[in-house]
Amino acid sequence: MSQPPRILVIDDEPGMREGCRRTLAHEGYQVGTAADGEEAWRLVQAGGWDLALVDIRMPGIGGIELLERIQSFDPDIVCIVISGYATLDTAMQAAKRGAYDILPKPFTTDDLLLVVRRGLEHRTLVLEARRLREARERELLLLAEERSRLHTVLDCLADGVLVSNREGRLALFNPAALQLLGLARPPAIGTPVGEVLAQEGLANLIATIAREPGSRPAIVARELASGERTLLASVAPVVDEKGQLLGTVTLLRDITAAKTLDRLKSQFVSMTSHELRTPLAAVETYLGTLLEGFAGDLTPEQRTILERCSQRVQALVNLVDDLLDMSRLESGRVERQIAALDVAQVAGEVLDLLRPTAEERGVSLHAELPAGLPAVEMDREDLVRILTNLLGNAIKYNRPQGSVTLRARDEGYYLRLEVEDTGLGIPREALPQLFSEFFRVKRPETQHITGTGLGLAIVKRTVEYYKGRVEVASELGVGSTFTVYLPHRSTADAGRS
């Protein structure tokens, strides 16, 4: 509970002091009294007063001098002059020395209480105004410090940063953005982004995100050319707690070197794979000739050695094929013949192709392909590649007497393909890397199984080319389920119309 205001009554007339004290105390104020200026000054220096009633004419230190001392010591004390000799000159002197008001003697109880209430209200307003001003100054100082830190961080970034407001006007940028965008001079804050950017694709992307609040994704990334550079532009909306658009933030990253390395890697892989393919084909042919006995009968030991050699060569051929597939996917040099495909028919052919391998490993194949599935528009070889990789892995990493089930169903926007096995399962920690190139789960149970580590990476890239997605769920010792979502033909038709 707050303390009542403290009021000091300073007057050399005992009756006046006591009368003021009783009146103010009756109203709940804490009241102190002083009979002269010296006593009053000692009490003021002790501190804690909110308002002082000061008589002008007193022995010793007079009222005018006391006003001056009080205001110098604590300007927050509201001083009200009480005097039976109030003149214009006295009023002016008192006002110059900080008096808030003058109460001429004689005065009534109501007059006293009114002027005291006004004085205390004035003090409250002054203190609140000061508190608000100081709080605002602190906030402005903190804001300036935060802004300074932000600019320091932005200036140190190698990536470019552009911030625009909801009207699409430039609000903030850093030096790296100017360099990456090839801007000779810093643009003025408030300039429309479209006038700043020579890259039409980036300006359109920012404008699209800003004007379509109902369909804004969390972030959109796009590659674009800027002179001899290749930039990766990531644009994200900035929204308030109500979801209302405040503007956009664009992050620009120079990926020229990465793109060059990627292109060189693809060229190297493609060249190496082509160079390996011819001698591997010859070795495979010669081994087949020897195994068929055209060079004479083989002892059991010789046949075993040649069969192992043939298996290793076949693994190398598979690796070369996967490397070539990955190289073509990365470089965009895949020639696709897009057509409406009957998924059930293609899936049946792939299952028939893999059935001998499954039977050899003691794995049963099952299919749940209902009639009336919508067609998917894609290259036939791509669909075969997806199914072959997923079903082939499900067979390879299964257990004896295990099973693999292929399911398909229409889920409105997508056709859902699901490959479920009863195999060894995949450790949880390996799932995030499962679709990375050359990644293979290292477990004692799978060390003897040959593979390139590229199959699932190829599946993911192929599915994403058709704006689909692939997911995996697995439990150790129970099995795995790979699910592919492909936009079907009716969706594509609706989009074109």
N, C-alpha and C positions, 0 to 999 in steps of 0.2 A: 504494500500500500504506500502511495507517495506521501511525502512529508508536506504539511501545510506551508504556504509561503511565510518567510520570515521578514518582518517589517521592523525597522528601527525608527523610533520617534525621537527627534532631537529638538528640544525647546527649553528655554530657561524659565518658563512659567510652569510651576508645579501643577496647577489646575489644568492647563492645556495638555501637558504630558499625560496626566492620569486620565483625563477624559478621552483622549485619543486611544490610550492603551486599552481602557475598558471596552470601548466601542469595537475596536478591531479584534480583541480577544474573544468577545461575544460572537463574532462572525467566524471564529475558528482559526484565526491567524496566530502565528507565534510572534509575540511582540516584545521588543526590548526598548529601553528608554535611556536617554542621555541628557544631562542638564546643561551641558556646554559643549563647545567645539572640541576641546581637548579630550574629554571623555568619549565623545562620539568617534573621534579619530581612532582611539585605542580599540573601540568595539569594531569599527569597520575593518581594521587591520587583522582582527581575529578571524574575519571571514564568515561566509555563509549567509549574507543578507541578499534579499531579492529586491527590496524597495526601502527607500529612506524618505521620511518626512522631515524637511530641514527648515528651521526658522532662520530668517535672514539676520535679524539683530540679536547677537549673543555676545557675552563677554569673552575675551580671549580670541580664539579663532572664530571669525565671523562666518556667516552662512555662505557668502560668495566664495571665500577661500576654501571652505570645507567642501563645497560642490566641486571645485577644481581638483582637490586632493582625491575625493571619492572617484571621480571619473578617470583620473590617472591610475588609481590603484585597481579599480574593477569597473570598467565601462558598462558591464551588464547590470549593475545596480541602477534601478530606475529611481531618479531623484525628483521629488515633488516639493516645491517651495511653499511654505506656509508663512504668511506675514500680514501684520496689520498695517504695514507701510508700503503696500504694493503700488509701485508707479510704473510708467512705461519704461523709464530708464532701468529700474530694478528688474523688470521682466526681461529686457534685452540682455542685461548682464548675466542673469541666471540662465537664459537660453543659450548664450554663447558658451557657458561653462557646463553645458550638458543637462540642464534641468528639462524634464519631460513636460511639466505643467506647473501652474501656480494656483494655490488655493488661498484666496484672501480671507483674513480674519475679519469679523467672526464668521463661522460657517456652521452649518447644521450637520447632524449625524449622517443624513442622506447625502449631503455634499461630499463629506469625507469618504464614505463608502464608494460613491460613484467614481471619484477621481482615483481611488486606490484600485478599484476593479479595472478601470481603463488602463492604469499604469501597469498592472500585472499582465493584462491581456497583451499590451504592447510588448512587454518583456518576452512573453511566450512566443509571440509572432517573430520577434527579432531572433530569438534563439533557434526557432524552427527554420527560419529562412537561412540562418548561418549553417545549421546542420545540413540542410538540403544543398546549399552551395558547396560546402566542403565535401559532401558525398558525391556531388556531380563532378567536382574537381578531381576527386580520387578516381572516379570512374573514367573520366577523360584521360587522366594520367595512365591508368591501367590499359585503356583502349589504345593510347598512343604507344605504350610499351609493347602490347600485343601486335599492333600493326607493324612496329619496327622489327619485332622478332619474325613476323610473317614475311616481311620483305627480305630480311636477311636470309631466311631459309629458302625462299623462292629464288633469290639471286644466286644461291649456291647450287641450285639444282641443275643437272645436265639436261633433264627433260624440260620441255616447254610447257607452260601452264597459261591457259586463257580462261578468264571468267567473264561471262556475259550476264546481264540482268534479264528480267522476264520480257523486256521489250526487244531483246536481241542486240543490246548495245554493250560495247566493251566496258567492263568494270575493273579489270585487273589483268596484268600480264607480267611475265618475267623476261629478262634479257635472252634466255635460251629460246623462248618462243619467237622472238624477233629474228634471231639468227636462223632457226630452223625454217621459218616461213619466208626468209629472204627479204625482210623488211629493213630498208636503209635507215628510216627514222621511226622513233616511237610514235604510234598513233595517239590521238587525243582520247582521253577517257570520255566515254559517251558516244563515240563513233559507232555507227551500225557495223556489226561484225561482217556483213556482206561486203562493205566497202573496204575493210581491212584485209580480207583474205583473197588472195589470187586463186586459191584452190577452191574451185566451185563446189566440188564434192563435199569438202569439209563444211563450207558455209551452208549448204543445203542440209547436211546432216544435223548441224546445230539448230537450224530453223525448224526442221521436222520434229525434233525432240521437244523444242520449246512450244510448238503450236498444237501438239497432240497430247494433252495431259492425260487423257483416258487410256492411252495405250503406250505410255512411256516405259521402256525396259529399264532395268537398273543401270545398265551400261552398254554402250554400243562401240565396238572397235572396228576400224576400217583402215586399210592401207591406202596411201595416196602418194602421188609424186610431188616433189617440191624441187624443181631444178633437176640436179643430178642425184638428189637424195630420194630415198624411200622412207616415208614416215608412217608410223603406226599411230593413228589418232583414236583416242578413247574418250568418248563424250558421255557424261552422266548428268542427269537432272539434279538440281538442288531444290528440295521442297521443305516447307515448314511442317510443324506438328500436325496441321490439318490436311497435309497432302497437297497444298497449293504451291504451284511452281514459283520459285524465287529467281531462277536463272539456270545456267548450265556451267559445268566445269569441263574443260577440254585438256587432256594430257597428251603431249606430243613427244614421241620417242623416235630417234633416228635408228632405223633398223637396216640401213644400207649395207653395213658390213655383214650383218647376220644373213641378209638375203643373198649377198654375194657368196658367202661361205656355204649357204644352203644349196645354191645353184652349182657351185663347184663340187660339193659332196655328191649331189645327184648325178652330175656328169661323170664323176669318178666311179661311182657305184655302177652306173649304166655301162660305162666302157669296160670296167673290170668284169662285170657279169657276162657281157657279150663275149669277151675274150675267153672266159672260162667255159662257156657253154659248148663250144665246138670240141675242145679236147675231152670234156666230160662225156659228151655224146659218143665219141669214138671209144673211150675206155668202157663205157656201158655196153656198147655193141660187142667189143672184144670179149668182155667178161661173159656176156650172154652166149657167144659162140663157144667159149671154153666149157661153160656149164652144160651146153647141149651136146657135148661130146664130139664136136667136129674136129677137134685137134687130138682126139684119142680118148680112151677111157680114163676116168679119174678115180683115184683111190678115195675112200671116205674122208680121209684127212684133207686131201686136196680140194674136194668138193666143199667141205666146211669152210676152208680158208677163202675160196672163191666166192662163196655165198656171203661171207662177212664183208668181203671187198665190195661186192655188188650192193649190199645194204648201205655201206658208207658212201659209195658213189651216188646212190639214189638220194641219200640225205643231202649231199652236196648239190645235186640237181635241184632238189626242192628249195635249198637255200638260195641258189641263183635265181630260180623262178620268183621266189618271194622278194628278193632284192630288186629284180626288174619291175615287179608289180609296184613295190613301194616307191621306186624311183619315178615311175610313170605317174603315180598318184601325186607325188610331191611336186613334180614339174608341170602338172596339168596337161601332159601329152597323151592322155588316154583318149583313144577314139571310141566313142560310145555310140551305139545304135539304140536309141531310145524307142521302146515299143511298149504296148500294153501287155503285161505278162500275167498268165494264169499261174498264181503262186503254187496252187496245189499240184499242178502238172510238173512245174520245174522242181518242186520239192520232192515229188515222187521219183523223178529221174535221179536226183542226187542221192536219195535213200537207196535206190537200186544199185547205184554205182558203189556206195560204201558198204553195202550189206555183206559182201564176201569178207572184207576186212573185219567187220564186226563179228561175224560168225567165227572167224579164225581166232578172235580174242575171247570168244564166249560171251559176247554182249548182244542183247536183243534190241532191235530197233522197232519203235512204235510211232505211229502218226495219228494225230487228231486234226484232220483237215476237213472241216464241214463244207458242204456244197454252198455255192452262192457267195463265196468270198469275193470282195471287190478286186479288180485288177490293179497292179501297181505299174506305173510308167517308169521304166528304168532299163538299163542295158542288161541283156540276159546273162552275160558273163559276170557282171557285178553281182547279180542275185545268186548265181551258182557259187561264186567265190565266197560270199557271205555264209551261205548254208554249208558249203564244204568245210570251211575253216571251223565253224562252230560245232558241226556234227562230228568232224574228224577229231577235234580235241576231246569232245565228250566220249568218244570211243576209246581214244588213246589213254586218257586218264581215268578210265573206269576200272572196276574190279571184276574178276571172273564171275560170270552169272549175273552181271549187272545189266542195267537197261538204260536206253536213251529214248526220250520221247520228244517229238517235234509237234508243237501245237501252233495253230494259226486262228486268229479271230479278228473280226471287224470291231474297232473301238471308236467309230465315228470319224474322227479326223485321221486316225492312223490305222494301218493294218499292223497287228501285233504278231510277231513271230517269237516263239519261246522254245528254247532247247534246254531240256531238263535231264540231268544224268544222276546216277546213283554212285558216283565216283568217290574219289578221295577227298574232295573239297579243297578249298583255298583258304589259307590263313587270313584273318581279318586285316593284318598289317600289310599284306601284299595287294589287297584290292585296289588301292589308289594308283598303283603303278602297273596294273595288269594290262592296260592298253598301250603301254610305252613300247617303243621299238627295242627289240633284242632283250626284253625282260622275260625271265623265266623264273618260276617259283623254285627255290632250291630246297629240296626235301629228299631224304634218302630213298623214299619210295618211288621217286620220279627220275632219279639219276640215269636210269637205263633207257628212258624214253627219249628218242631223238626228236628234235624240233629246232626251228630257227629263231623263235622268239619274235617273229614278225606277223604271224597270222592274225592275232587280235588287233594289232595296230592297223593292219590292212582293213579288217572288218570295220573298225571305228571310222577311219578316213572315208571308206566307201559309203557307209551309212550317212555320215555327215554331209557328204556331197549332195545327197538327195534330201537334205534338210530333216533327216531323221535323227534318232539317238539310240544308243545301246546301253543297257544296264546289266549289272550282274549281282546276284545274291548267292551266297555260299555258306555252307556249314561244314566244318571239318568232320570227316568220317560219315557224312550224310550225303553230300553231293552239291552240285552247283546248278544254277539256272541262269542262262543268258537270254535276255529279252531285247529284241530289236523292234523299233517303231519306225515304220515307213509310211509317209503320206501316200494315200491310195489315189486311184485314177479319178474318182468322183470329186475328190478335193481339188485336184489339179484342174479339172474341167470347170469347177465353180470359180476358181481363182482367175482363169482365163476369161470367163464370161463377165 
